[in-house]
Amino acid sequence: MAEIDLDVLLGQCPNRRIDNEEEVRQEVLAWEVDKNNKDAKINWQFTNKKARIKLKHLYPKLDV
């Protein structure tokens, strides 16, 4: 989910360079507050079962 938020944030950033860390913090906080107020949801495109099949190499096999 962090990657999704970062991608959205980068897509909404102004086309300017921010040289001040405090200004970056303020911009990100304003974006975060706005996003949270919209109660944004992620529309997952597949189930856990399908994810485990597609991403099998990422899931360790447990001997239970």
mmCIF file as Biopython writes it, N, C-alpha, C and O atoms, coordinates in Angstrom:
data_model
#
loop_
_atom_site.group_PDB
_atom_site.id
_atom_site.type_symbol
_atom_site.label_atom_id
_atom_site.label_alt_id
_atom_site.label_comp_id
_atom_site.label_asym_id
_atom_site.label_entity_id
_atom_site.label_seq_id
_atom_site.pdbx_PDB_ins_code
_atom_site.Cartn_x
_atom_site.Cartn_y
_atom_site.Cartn_z
_atom_site.occupancy
_atom_site.B_iso_or_equiv
_atom_site.auth_seq_id
_atom_site.auth_asym_id
_atom_site.pdbx_PDB_model_num
ATOM 1   N N  . MET A ? 1  ? 0.812   -1.194  0.000   1.0 0.0 1  A 1 
ATOM 2   C CA . MET A ? 1  ? 0.000   0.000   0.000   1.0 0.0 1  A 1 
ATOM 3   C C  . MET A ? 1  ? 0.859   1.263   0.000   1.0 0.0 1  A 1 
ATOM 4   O O  . MET A ? 1  ? 0.469   2.283   -0.568  1.0 0.0 1  A 1 
ATOM 5   N N  . ALA A ? 2  ? 2.025   1.195   0.635   1.0 0.0 2  A 1 
ATOM 6   C CA . ALA A ? 2  ? 2.893   2.376   0.659   1.0 0.0 2  A 1 
ATOM 7   C C  . ALA A ? 2  ? 3.315   2.761   -0.756  1.0 0.0 2  A 1 
ATOM 8   O O  . ALA A ? 2  ? 3.383   3.943   -1.091  1.0 0.0 2  A 1 
ATOM 9   N N  . GLU A ? 3  ? 3.596   1.759   -1.579  1.0 0.0 3  A 1 
ATOM 10  C CA . GLU A ? 3  ? 3.997   2.036   -2.948  1.0 0.0 3  A 1 
ATOM 11  C C  . GLU A ? 3  ? 2.876   2.716   -3.724  1.0 0.0 3  A 1 
ATOM 12  O O  . GLU A ? 3  ? 3.126   3.607   -4.536  1.0 0.0 3  A 1 
ATOM 13  N N  . ILE A ? 4  ? 1.646   2.296   -3.472  1.0 0.0 4  A 1 
ATOM 14  C CA . ILE A ? 4  ? 0.491   2.901   -4.140  1.0 0.0 4  A 1 
ATOM 15  C C  . ILE A ? 4  ? 0.364   4.368   -3.724  1.0 0.0 4  A 1 
ATOM 16  O O  . ILE A ? 4  ? 0.184   5.243   -4.570  1.0 0.0 4  A 1 
ATOM 17  N N  . ASP A ? 5  ? 0.459   4.632   -2.417  1.0 0.0 5  A 1 
ATOM 18  C CA . ASP A ? 5  ? 0.357   6.009   -1.934  1.0 0.0 5  A 1 
ATOM 19  C C  . ASP A ? 5  ? 1.479   6.871   -2.498  1.0 0.0 5  A 1 
ATOM 20  O O  . ASP A ? 5  ? 1.244   8.013   -2.896  1.0 0.0 5  A 1 
ATOM 21  N N  . LEU A ? 6  ? 2.687   6.340   -2.537  1.0 0.0 6  A 1 
ATOM 22  C CA . LEU A ? 6  ? 3.811   7.104   -3.059  1.0 0.0 6  A 1 
ATOM 23  C C  . LEU A ? 6  ? 3.608   7.420   -4.539  1.0 0.0 6  A 1 
ATOM 24  O O  . LEU A ? 6  ? 3.905   8.529   -4.984  1.0 0.0 6  A 1 
ATOM 25  N N  . ASP A ? 7  ? 3.111   6.461   -5.291  1.0 0.0 7  A 1 
ATOM 26  C CA . ASP A ? 7  ? 2.862   6.684   -6.705  1.0 0.0 7  A 1 
ATOM 27  C C  . ASP A ? 7  ? 1.800   7.767   -6.918  1.0 0.0 7  A 1 
ATOM 28  O O  . ASP A ? 7  ? 1.942   8.625   -7.789  1.0 0.0 7  A 1 
ATOM 29  N N  . VAL A ? 8  ? 0.742   7.717   -6.117  1.0 0.0 8  A 1 
ATOM 30  C CA . VAL A ? 8  ? -0.312  8.738   -6.218  1.0 0.0 8  A 1 
ATOM 31  C C  . VAL A ? 8  ? 0.253   10.103  -5.840  1.0 0.0 8  A 1 
ATOM 32  O O  . VAL A ? 8  ? -0.017  11.098  -6.513  1.0 0.0 8  A 1 
ATOM 33  N N  . LEU A ? 9  ? 1.030   10.151  -4.773  1.0 0.0 9  A 1 
ATOM 34  C CA . LEU A ? 9  ? 1.617   11.415  -4.335  1.0 0.0 9  A 1 
ATOM 35  C C  . LEU A ? 9  ? 2.525   11.996  -5.417  1.0 0.0 9  A 1 
ATOM 36  O O  . LEU A ? 9  ? 2.454   13.189  -5.711  1.0 0.0 9  A 1 
ATOM 37  N N  . LEU A ? 10 ? 3.373   11.165  -6.007  1.0 0.0 10 A 1 
ATOM 38  C CA . LEU A ? 10 ? 4.273   11.645  -7.056  1.0 0.0 10 A 1 
ATOM 39  C C  . LEU A ? 10 ? 3.496   12.148  -8.267  1.0 0.0 10 A 1 
ATOM 40  O O  . LEU A ? 10 ? 3.905   13.111  -8.915  1.0 0.0 10 A 1 
ATOM 41  N N  . GLY A ? 11 ? 2.376   11.496  -8.572  1.0 0.0 11 A 1 
ATOM 42  C CA . GLY A ? 11 ? 1.552   11.919  -9.700  1.0 0.0 11 A 1 
ATOM 43  C C  . GLY A ? 11 ? 0.850   13.239  -9.455  1.0 0.0 11 A 1 
ATOM 44  O O  . GLY A ? 11 ? 0.476   13.929  -10.403 1.0 0.0 11 A 1 
ATOM 45  N N  . GLN A ? 12 ? 0.666   13.601  -8.187  1.0 0.0 12 A 1 
ATOM 46  C CA . GLN A ? 12 ? -0.035  14.835  -7.858  1.0 0.0 12 A 1 
ATOM 47  C C  . GLN A ? 12 ? 0.898   15.965  -7.447  1.0 0.0 12 A 1 
ATOM 48  O O  . GLN A ? 12 ? 0.446   17.073  -7.156  1.0 0.0 12 A 1 
ATOM 49  N N  . CYS A ? 13 ? 2.187   15.691  -7.422  1.0 0.0 13 A 1 
ATOM 50  C CA . CYS A ? 13 ? 3.153   16.720  -7.025  1.0 0.0 13 A 1 
ATOM 51  C C  . CYS A ? 13 ? 3.205   17.824  -8.060  1.0 0.0 13 A 1 
ATOM 52  O O  . CYS A ? 13 ? 3.059   17.578  -9.258  1.0 0.0 13 A 1 
ATOM 53  N N  . PRO A ? 14 ? 3.411   19.028  -7.594  1.0 0.0 14 A 1 
ATOM 54  C CA . PRO A ? 14 ? 3.578   20.131  -8.543  1.0 0.0 14 A 1 
ATOM 55  C C  . PRO A ? 14 ? 4.884   19.959  -9.310  1.0 0.0 14 A 1 
ATOM 56  O O  . PRO A ? 14 ? 5.809   19.299  -8.837  1.0 0.0 14 A 1 
ATOM 57  N N  . ASN A ? 15 ? 4.949   20.551  -10.483 1.0 0.0 15 A 1 
ATOM 58  C CA . ASN A ? 15 ? 6.164   20.471  -11.296 1.0 0.0 15 A 1 
ATOM 59  C C  . ASN A ? 15 ? 7.161   21.522  -10.851 1.0 0.0 15 A 1 
ATOM 60  O O  . ASN A ? 15 ? 7.487   22.457  -11.583 1.0 0.0 15 A 1 
ATOM 61  N N  . ARG A ? 16 ? 7.631   21.343  -9.642  1.0 0.0 16 A 1 
ATOM 62  C CA . ARG A ? 16 ? 8.619   22.272  -9.111  1.0 0.0 16 A 1 
ATOM 63  C C  . ARG A ? 16 ? 9.508   21.540  -8.116  1.0 0.0 16 A 1 
ATOM 64  O O  . ARG A ? 16 ? 9.127   20.511  -7.557  1.0 0.0 16 A 1 
ATOM 65  N N  . ARG A ? 17 ? 10.664  22.074  -7.912  1.0 0.0 17 A 1 
ATOM 66  C CA . ARG A ? 17 ? 11.601  21.491  -6.958  1.0 0.0 17 A 1 
ATOM 67  C C  . ARG A ? 17 ? 11.392  22.160  -5.608  1.0 0.0 17 A 1 
ATOM 68  O O  . ARG A ? 17 ? 11.323  23.386  -5.516  1.0 0.0 17 A 1 
ATOM 69  N N  . ILE A ? 18 ? 11.293  21.351  -4.570  1.0 0.0 18 A 1 
ATOM 70  C CA . ILE A ? 18 ? 11.148  21.879  -3.214  1.0 0.0 18 A 1 
ATOM 71  C C  . ILE A ? 18 ? 12.485  21.669  -2.512  1.0 0.0 18 A 1 
ATOM 72  O O  . ILE A ? 18 ? 12.903  20.532  -2.291  1.0 0.0 18 A 1 
ATOM 73  N N  . ASP A ? 19 ? 13.153  22.760  -2.164  1.0 0.0 19 A 1 
ATOM 74  C CA . ASP A ? 19 ? 14.490  22.694  -1.586  1.0 0.0 19 A 1 
ATOM 75  C C  . ASP A ? 19 ? 14.504  22.629  -0.068  1.0 0.0 19 A 1 
ATOM 76  O O  . ASP A ? 19 ? 15.562  22.448  0.537   1.0 0.0 19 A 1 
ATOM 77  N N  . ASN A ? 20 ? 13.351  22.773  0.547   1.0 0.0 20 A 1 
ATOM 78  C CA . ASN A ? 20 ? 13.268  22.882  1.990   1.0 0.0 20 A 1 
ATOM 79  C C  . ASN A ? 20 ? 12.543  21.662  2.549   1.0 0.0 20 A 1 
ATOM 80  O O  . ASN A ? 20 ? 11.413  21.378  2.152   1.0 0.0 20 A 1 
ATOM 81  N N  . GLU A ? 21 ? 13.183  20.941  3.463   1.0 0.0 21 A 1 
ATOM 82  C CA . GLU A ? 21 ? 12.576  19.727  4.026   1.0 0.0 21 A 1 
ATOM 83  C C  . GLU A ? 21 ? 11.266  20.027  4.740   1.0 0.0 21 A 1 
ATOM 84  O O  . GLU A ? 21 ? 10.318  19.247  4.650   1.0 0.0 21 A 1 
ATOM 85  N N  . GLU A ? 22 ? 11.205  21.139  5.439   1.0 0.0 22 A 1 
ATOM 86  C CA . GLU A ? 22 ? 9.973   21.487  6.166   1.0 0.0 22 A 1 
ATOM 87  C C  . GLU A ? 22 ? 8.819   21.713  5.191   1.0 0.0 22 A 1 
ATOM 88  O O  . GLU A ? 22 ? 7.688   21.320  5.478   1.0 0.0 22 A 1 
ATOM 89  N N  . GLU A ? 23 ? 9.084   22.332  4.056   1.0 0.0 23 A 1 
ATOM 90  C CA . GLU A ? 23 ? 8.038   22.555  3.056   1.0 0.0 23 A 1 
ATOM 91  C C  . GLU A ? 23 ? 7.556   21.222  2.466   1.0 0.0 23 A 1 
ATOM 92  O O  . GLU A ? 23 ? 6.367   21.052  2.197   1.0 0.0 23 A 1 
ATOM 93  N N  . VAL A ? 24 ? 8.479   20.290  2.267   1.0 0.0 24 A 1 
ATOM 94  C CA . VAL A ? 24 ? 8.102   18.961  1.785   1.0 0.0 24 A 1 
ATOM 95  C C  . VAL A ? 24 ? 7.180   18.300  2.804   1.0 0.0 24 A 1 
ATOM 96  O O  . VAL A ? 24 ? 6.157   17.721  2.438   1.0 0.0 24 A 1 
ATOM 97  N N  . ARG A ? 25 ? 7.542   18.388  4.078   1.0 0.0 25 A 1 
ATOM 98  C CA . ARG A ? 25 ? 6.703   17.797  5.136   1.0 0.0 25 A 1 
ATOM 99  C C  . ARG A ? 25 ? 5.301   18.405  5.126   1.0 0.0 25 A 1 
ATOM 100 O O  . ARG A ? 25 ? 4.310   17.687  5.259   1.0 0.0 25 A 1 
ATOM 101 N N  . GLN A ? 26 ? 5.221   19.718  4.970   1.0 0.0 26 A 1 
ATOM 102 C CA . GLN A ? 26 ? 3.917   20.398  4.951   1.0 0.0 26 A 1 
ATOM 103 C C  . GLN A ? 26 ? 3.082   19.965  3.748   1.0 0.0 26 A 1 
ATOM 104 O O  . GLN A ? 26 ? 1.880   19.733  3.870   1.0 0.0 26 A 1 
ATOM 105 N N  . GLU A ? 27 ? 3.726   19.859  2.589   1.0 0.0 27 A 1 
ATOM 106 C CA . GLU A ? 27 ? 3.017   19.441  1.370   1.0 0.0 27 A 1 
ATOM 107 C C  . GLU A ? 27 ? 2.484   18.012  1.515   1.0 0.0 27 A 1 
ATOM 108 O O  . GLU A ? 27 ? 1.338   17.730  1.165   1.0 0.0 27 A 1 
ATOM 109 N N  . VAL A ? 28 ? 3.324   17.120  2.031   1.0 0.0 28 A 1 
ATOM 110 C CA . VAL A ? 28 ? 2.918   15.719  2.197   1.0 0.0 28 A 1 
ATOM 111 C C  . VAL A ? 28 ? 1.807   15.613  3.243   1.0 0.0 28 A 1 
ATOM 112 O O  . VAL A ? 28 ? 0.856   14.853  3.058   1.0 0.0 28 A 1 
ATOM 113 N N  . LEU A ? 29 ? 1.917   16.362  4.335   1.0 0.0 29 A 1 
ATOM 114 C CA . LEU A ? 29 ? 0.879   16.339  5.363   1.0 0.0 29 A 1 
ATOM 115 C C  . LEU A ? 29 ? -0.454  16.832  4.797   1.0 0.0 29 A 1 
ATOM 116 O O  . LEU A ? 29 ? -1.499  16.239  5.065   1.0 0.0 29 A 1 
ATOM 117 N N  . ALA A ? 30 ? -0.421  17.911  4.018   1.0 0.0 30 A 1 
ATOM 118 C CA . ALA A ? 30 ? -1.657  18.427  3.410   1.0 0.0 30 A 1 
ATOM 119 C C  . ALA A ? 30 ? -2.266  17.382  2.479   1.0 0.0 30 A 1 
ATOM 120 O O  . ALA A ? 30 ? -3.481  17.185  2.474   1.0 0.0 30 A 1 
ATOM 121 N N  . TRP A ? 31 ? -1.417  16.709  1.687   1.0 0.0 31 A 1 
ATOM 122 C CA . TRP A ? 31 ? -1.900  15.663  0.781   1.0 0.0 31 A 1 
ATOM 123 C C  . TRP A ? 31 ? -2.502  14.516  1.580   1.0 0.0 31 A 1 
ATOM 124 O O  . TRP A ? 31 ? -3.563  13.999  1.230   1.0 0.0 31 A 1 
ATOM 125 N N  . GLU A ? 32 ? -1.820  14.116  2.659   1.0 0.0 32 A 1 
ATOM 126 C CA . GLU A ? 32 ? -2.285  13.002  3.483   1.0 0.0 32 A 1 
ATOM 127 C C  . GLU A ? 32 ? -3.634  13.312  4.135   1.0 0.0 32 A 1 
ATOM 128 O O  . GLU A ? 32 ? -4.528  12.465  4.146   1.0 0.0 32 A 1 
ATOM 129 N N  . VAL A ? 33 ? -3.780  14.514  4.674   1.0 0.0 33 A 1 
ATOM 130 C CA . VAL A ? 33 ? -5.047  14.913  5.296   1.0 0.0 33 A 1 
ATOM 131 C C  . VAL A ? 33 ? -6.176  14.881  4.269   1.0 0.0 33 A 1 
ATOM 132 O O  . VAL A ? 33 ? -7.264  14.377  4.548   1.0 0.0 33 A 1 
ATOM 133 N N  . ASP A ? 34 ? -5.912  15.419  3.084   1.0 0.0 34 A 1 
ATOM 134 C CA . ASP A ? 34 ? -6.923  15.426  2.023   1.0 0.0 34 A 1 
ATOM 135 C C  . ASP A ? 34 ? -7.309  14.005  1.629   1.0 0.0 34 A 1 
ATOM 136 O O  . ASP A ? 34 ? -8.490  13.698  1.467   1.0 0.0 34 A 1 
ATOM 137 N N  . LYS A ? 35 ? -6.305  13.135  1.474   1.0 0.0 35 A 1 
ATOM 138 C CA . LYS A ? 35 ? -6.558  11.741  1.087   1.0 0.0 35 A 1 
ATOM 139 C C  . LYS A ? 35 ? -7.376  11.030  2.161   1.0 0.0 35 A 1 
ATOM 140 O O  . LYS A ? 35 ? -8.320  10.305  1.846   1.0 0.0 35 A 1 
ATOM 141 N N  . ASN A ? 36 ? -7.017  11.235  3.426   1.0 0.0 36 A 1 
ATOM 142 C CA . ASN A ? 36 ? -7.736  10.573  4.515   1.0 0.0 36 A 1 
ATOM 143 C C  . ASN A ? 36 ? -9.168  11.081  4.633   1.0 0.0 36 A 1 
ATOM 144 O O  . ASN A ? 36 ? -10.069 10.312  4.968   1.0 0.0 36 A 1 
ATOM 145 N N  . ASN A ? 37 ? -9.387  12.353  4.366   1.0 0.0 37 A 1 
ATOM 146 C CA . ASN A ? 37 ? -10.741 12.905  4.412   1.0 0.0 37 A 1 
ATOM 147 C C  . ASN A ? 37 ? -11.627 12.348  3.303   1.0 0.0 37 A 1 
ATOM 148 O O  . ASN A ? 37 ? -12.848 12.293  3.448   1.0 0.0 37 A 1 
ATOM 149 N N  . LYS A ? 38 ? -11.014 11.939  2.202   1.0 0.0 38 A 1 
ATOM 150 C CA . LYS A ? 38 ? -11.776 11.351  1.104   1.0 0.0 38 A 1 
ATOM 151 C C  . LYS A ? 38 ? -12.099 9.886   1.361   1.0 0.0 38 A 1 
ATOM 152 O O  . LYS A ? 38 ? -12.861 9.275   0.611   1.0 0.0 38 A 1 
ATOM 153 N N  . ASP A ? 39 ? -11.519 9.317   2.423   1.0 0.0 39 A 1 
ATOM 154 C CA . ASP A ? 39 ? -11.736 7.902   2.768   1.0 0.0 39 A 1 
ATOM 155 C C  . ASP A ? 39 ? -11.464 7.014   1.550   1.0 0.0 39 A 1 
ATOM 156 O O  . ASP A ? 39 ? -12.281 6.170   1.183   1.0 0.0 39 A 1 
ATOM 157 N N  . ALA A ? 40 ? -10.310 7.222   0.942   1.0 0.0 40 A 1 
ATOM 158 C CA . ALA A ? 40 ? -9.926  6.491   -0.272  1.0 0.0 40 A 1 
ATOM 159 C C  . ALA A ? 40 ? -9.823  4.991   0.002   1.0 0.0 40 A 1 
ATOM 160 O O  . ALA A ? 40 ? -9.397  4.575   1.080   1.0 0.0 40 A 1 
ATOM 161 N N  . LYS A ? 41 ? -10.205 4.211   -0.952  1.0 0.0 41 A 1 
ATOM 162 C CA . LYS A ? 41 ? -10.157 2.753   -0.863  1.0 0.0 41 A 1 
ATOM 163 C C  . LYS A ? 41 ? -9.296  2.208   -1.997  1.0 0.0 41 A 1 
ATOM 164 O O  . LYS A ? 41 ? -9.153  2.837   -3.045  1.0 0.0 41 A 1 
ATOM 165 N N  . ILE A ? 42 ? -8.735  1.040   -1.770  1.0 0.0 42 A 1 
ATOM 166 C CA . ILE A ? 42 ? -7.986  0.346   -2.812  1.0 0.0 42 A 1 
ATOM 167 C C  . ILE A ? 42 ? -8.872  -0.765  -3.354  1.0 0.0 42 A 1 
ATOM 168 O O  . ILE A ? 42 ? -9.417  -1.567  -2.596  1.0 0.0 42 A 1 
ATOM 169 N N  . ASN A ? 43 ? -9.007  -0.801  -4.662  1.0 0.0 43 A 1 
ATOM 170 C CA . ASN A ? 43 ? -9.814  -1.831  -5.306  1.0 0.0 43 A 1 
ATOM 171 C C  . ASN A ? 43 ? -8.888  -2.975  -5.726  1.0 0.0 43 A 1 
ATOM 172 O O  . ASN A ? 43 ? -8.343  -2.972  -6.830  1.0 0.0 43 A 1 
ATOM 173 N N  . TRP A ? 44 ? -8.721  -3.947  -4.836  1.0 0.0 44 A 1 
ATOM 174 C CA . TRP A ? 44 ? -7.854  -5.087  -5.138  1.0 0.0 44 A 1 
ATOM 175 C C  . TRP A ? 44 ? -8.453  -5.885  -6.281  1.0 0.0 44 A 1 
ATOM 176 O O  . TRP A ? 44 ? -9.659  -6.133  -6.311  1.0 0.0 44 A 1 
ATOM 177 N N  . GLN A ? 45 ? -7.611  -6.286  -7.220  1.0 0.0 45 A 1 
ATOM 178 C CA . GLN A ? 45 ? -8.081  -6.941  -8.426  1.0 0.0 45 A 1 
ATOM 179 C C  . GLN A ? 45 ? -8.091  -8.462  -8.339  1.0 0.0 45 A 1 
ATOM 180 O O  . GLN A ? 45 ? -8.617  -9.127  -9.233  1.0 0.0 45 A 1 
ATOM 181 N N  . PHE A ? 46 ? -7.514  -9.026  -7.271  1.0 0.0 46 A 1 
ATOM 182 C CA . PHE A ? 46 ? -7.545  -10.471 -7.145  1.0 0.0 46 A 1 
ATOM 183 C C  . PHE A ? 46 ? -7.616  -10.866 -5.676  1.0 0.0 46 A 1 
ATOM 184 O O  . PHE A ? 46 ? -7.316  -10.067 -4.789  1.0 0.0 46 A 1 
ATOM 185 N N  . THR A ? 47 ? -8.016  -12.109 -5.435  1.0 0.0 47 A 1 
ATOM 186 C CA . THR A ? 47 ? -8.196  -12.611 -4.075  1.0 0.0 47 A 1 
ATOM 187 C C  . THR A ? 47 ? -6.855  -13.081 -3.504  1.0 0.0 47 A 1 
ATOM 188 O O  . THR A ? 47 ? -5.860  -13.178 -4.222  1.0 0.0 47 A 1 
ATOM 189 N N  . ASN A ? 48 ? -6.849  -13.369 -2.212  1.0 0.0 48 A 1 
ATOM 190 C CA . ASN A ? 48 ? -5.644  -13.919 -1.582  1.0 0.0 48 A 1 
ATOM 191 C C  . ASN A ? 48 ? -5.230  -15.219 -2.254  1.0 0.0 48 A 1 
ATOM 192 O O  . ASN A ? 48 ? -4.044  -15.456 -2.486  1.0 0.0 48 A 1 
ATOM 193 N N  . LYS A ? 49 ? -6.204  -16.053 -2.565  1.0 0.0 49 A 1 
ATOM 194 C CA . LYS A ? 49 ? -5.901  -17.345 -3.195  1.0 0.0 49 A 1 
ATOM 195 C C  . LYS A ? 49 ? -5.212  -17.138 -4.548  1.0 0.0 49 A 1 
ATOM 196 O O  . LYS A ? 49 ? -4.211  -17.790 -4.843  1.0 0.0 49 A 1 
ATOM 197 N N  . LYS A ? 50 ? -5.746  -16.239 -5.359  1.0 0.0 50 A 1 
ATOM 198 C CA . LYS A ? 50 ? -5.138  -15.962 -6.662  1.0 0.0 50 A 1 
ATOM 199 C C  . LYS A ? 50 ? -3.764  -15.312 -6.506  1.0 0.0 50 A 1 
ATOM 200 O O  . LYS A ? 50 ? -2.856  -15.578 -7.294  1.0 0.0 50 A 1 
ATOM 201 N N  . ALA A ? 51 ? -3.613  -14.469 -5.499  1.0 0.0 51 A 1 
ATOM 202 C CA . ALA A ? 51 ? -2.319  -13.838 -5.254  1.0 0.0 51 A 1 
ATOM 203 C C  . ALA A ? 51 ? -1.275  -14.882 -4.885  1.0 0.0 51 A 1 
ATOM 204 O O  . ALA A ? 51 ? -0.130  -14.807 -5.331  1.0 0.0 51 A 1 
ATOM 205 N N  . ARG A ? 52 ? -1.670  -15.851 -4.072  1.0 0.0 52 A 1 
ATOM 206 C CA . ARG A ? 52 ? -0.723  -16.892 -3.678  1.0 0.0 52 A 1 
ATOM 207 C C  . ARG A ? 52 ? -0.283  -17.740 -4.867  1.0 0.0 52 A 1 
ATOM 208 O O  . ARG A ? 52 ? 0.852   -18.216 -4.911  1.0 0.0 52 A 1 
ATOM 209 N N  . ILE A ? 53 ? -1.179  -17.926 -5.826  1.0 0.0 53 A 1 
ATOM 210 C CA . ILE A ? 53 ? -0.819  -18.670 -7.039  1.0 0.0 53 A 1 
ATOM 211 C C  . ILE A ? 53 ? 0.131   -17.827 -7.892  1.0 0.0 53 A 1 
ATOM 212 O O  . ILE A ? 53 ? 1.181   -18.303 -8.323  1.0 0.0 53 A 1 
ATOM 213 N N  . LYS A ? 54 ? -0.244  -16.588 -8.125  1.0 0.0 54 A 1 
ATOM 214 C CA . LYS A ? 54 ? 0.548   -15.717 -8.994  1.0 0.0 54 A 1 
ATOM 215 C C  . LYS A ? 54 ? 1.897   -15.362 -8.376  1.0 0.0 54 A 1 
ATOM 216 O O  . LYS A ? 54 ? 2.900   -15.255 -9.082  1.0 0.0 54 A 1 
ATOM 217 N N  . LEU A ? 55 ? 1.919   -15.182 -7.068  1.0 0.0 55 A 1 
ATOM 218 C CA . LEU A ? 55 ? 3.133   -14.763 -6.380  1.0 0.0 55 A 1 
ATOM 219 C C  . LEU A ? 55 ? 3.731   -15.891 -5.543  1.0 0.0 55 A 1 
ATOM 220 O O  . LEU A ? 55 ? 4.336   -15.652 -4.498  1.0 0.0 55 A 1 
ATOM 221 N N  . LYS A ? 56 ? 3.555   -17.101 -6.010  1.0 0.0 56 A 1 
ATOM 222 C CA . LYS A ? 56 ? 3.968   -18.290 -5.267  1.0 0.0 56 A 1 
ATOM 223 C C  . LYS A ? 56 ? 5.423   -18.210 -4.807  1.0 0.0 56 A 1 
ATOM 224 O O  . LYS A ? 56 ? 5.757   -18.638 -3.702  1.0 0.0 56 A 1 
ATOM 225 N N  . HIS A ? 57 ? 6.276   -17.663 -5.656  1.0 0.0 57 A 1 
ATOM 226 C CA . HIS A ? 57 ? 7.699   -17.593 -5.320  1.0 0.0 57 A 1 
ATOM 227 C C  . HIS A ? 57 ? 7.983   -16.672 -4.128  1.0 0.0 57 A 1 
ATOM 228 O O  . HIS A ? 57 ? 9.072   -16.731 -3.556  1.0 0.0 57 A 1 
ATOM 229 N N  . LEU A ? 58 ? 7.022   -15.824 -3.745  1.0 0.0 58 A 1 
ATOM 230 C CA . LEU A ? 58 ? 7.211   -14.914 -2.614  1.0 0.0 58 A 1 
ATOM 231 C C  . LEU A ? 58 ? 6.736   -15.501 -1.287  1.0 0.0 58 A 1 
ATOM 232 O O  . LEU A ? 58 ? 7.086   -14.997 -0.220  1.0 0.0 58 A 1 
ATOM 233 N N  . TYR A ? 59 ? 5.939   -16.563 -1.355  1.0 0.0 59 A 1 
ATOM 234 C CA . TYR A ? 59 ? 5.391   -17.171 -0.159  1.0 0.0 59 A 1 
ATOM 235 C C  . TYR A ? 59 ? 6.214   -18.383 0.241   1.0 0.0 59 A 1 
ATOM 236 O O  . TYR A ? 59 ? 6.370   -19.311 -0.553  1.0 0.0 59 A 1 
ATOM 237 N N  . PRO A ? 60 ? 6.742   -18.390 1.458   1.0 0.0 60 A 1 
ATOM 238 C CA . PRO A ? 60 ? 7.529   -19.551 1.888   1.0 0.0 60 A 1 
ATOM 239 C C  . PRO A ? 60 ? 6.630   -20.772 2.092   1.0 0.0 60 A 1 
ATOM 240 O O  . PRO A ? 60 ? 5.478   -20.644 2.508   1.0 0.0 60 A 1 
ATOM 241 N N  . LYS A ? 61 ? 7.157   -21.925 1.801   1.0 0.0 61 A 1 
ATOM 242 C CA . LYS A ? 61 ? 6.406   -23.157 2.016   1.0 0.0 61 A 1 
ATOM 243 C C  . LYS A ? 61 ? 6.650   -23.601 3.454   1.0 0.0 61 A 1 
ATOM 244 O O  . LYS A ? 61 ? 7.795   -23.798 3.861   1.0 0.0 61 A 1 
ATOM 245 N N  . LEU A ? 62 ? 5.586   -23.755 4.211   1.0 0.0 62 A 1 
ATOM 246 C CA . LEU A ? 62 ? 5.692   -24.157 5.605   1.0 0.0 62 A 1 
ATOM 247 C C  . LEU A ? 62 ? 5.349   -25.636 5.753   1.0 0.0 62 A 1 
ATOM 248 O O  . LEU A ? 62 ? 4.333   -26.096 5.232   1.0 0.0 62 A 1 
ATOM 249 N N  . ASP A ? 63 ? 6.183   -26.365 6.450   1.0 0.0 63 A 1 
ATOM 250 C CA . ASP A ? 63 ? 5.920   -27.771 6.745   1.0 0.0 63 A 1 
ATOM 251 C C  . ASP A ? 63 ? 5.227   -27.848 8.093   1.0 0.0 63 A 1 
ATOM 252 O O  . ASP A ? 63 ? 5.859   -27.739 9.144   1.0 0.0 63 A 1 
ATOM 253 N N  . VAL A ? 64 ? 3.920   -28.039 8.042   1.0 0.0 64 A 1 
ATOM 254 C CA . VAL A ? 64 ? 3.125   -28.052 9.287   1.0 0.0 64 A 1 
ATOM 255 C C  . VAL A ? 64 ? 2.714   -29.459 9.622   1.0 0.0 64 A 1 
ATOM 256 O O  . VAL A ? 64 ? 2.042   -29.682 10.629  1.0 0.0 64 A 1 
#
